[in-house]
Amino acid sequence: MTSGLWELVLQGVWVTVQLLFFSALLATAVSFVIGVGRTHRLWIVRFLAGFYTEVFRSTSALVMIFWVFFVLPPAFGWQLVPMWAGTLALGLTYGAYGSEIVRGALAAVDPAQKEGGIALSFTPWQRMKLILLPQAVPEMIPPFSNLLIELLKGTALVSIMGMGDLAFSGNLVRLALQESAEIYTYILLIYFVIAFLLTRVMRGLEKKLKAGVGKAPVRKPDTELKRPEATNVGGAV
């Protein structure tokens, strides 16, 4: 490829990274708000959070992008730029999946921890902030890492809006060179490199958050206690 075509691909990489960053931030915020809402003591909060989760989990991200970019503007009289339309659609959709990760991690915390907070007269917010979340967040990192990779692959859907992401730029290069195998091999490798770097970062974050969480492993004594010798009641043999 020529330098001009490589520049086009690199511009697509930068757009994809920006979209991934903004939509991941939105998805994370939605995940925690809705996930914590699924565990709320008020049934109406649990119902609304559950309704949101079911609606957005059952909706195609591609169709959601169509709605945000093509359907909503005529209805409300405003138009989002492709970057923010893609961020909104992907963040809300993947946030619904993330909310189940948050809910499951909170539910997995030992109930005795919550009961201890109640015994100490902690408010629900204090129990969540000081007891539940510090133990649940490290357990969320591996599934969140998988979800982040899925979000990265989902960013390719924004090409339907004519947004110059990596997939869209790759298609333009393919049309210019009439060479599909070479171009899409490069695109696959670029997605792989980004996903690999994200995985490394998430694993480092998981190790950092898990450091000092829970009890230190119990070391087995070097020498076991000797079994006491049996005493002959009847006298020496």
Buried (B, 14 or more C-beta within 10 A) or exposed (E): BEEEBEEBBEBBBBBBBBBBEBBBEBBBEBBBBBBBBBBBEEEEBBEBBBEBBEEBEEBEBBEBBBBBBEEBEEEEEEEBEBBBBBBBBBBBBBBBBBBBBBBBBBEEBEEEBBEEBEEEEBEBEEBBEEBBBBBBBBBBBEBBBEBBBEBBEBBBBBBBBEBBBBBBBBBBBBEBEEEEEEBBEBBEEBBEEBBEEBBEEBEEBBEEBEEEEEEEEEEEEEEEEEEEEEEEEEEEE
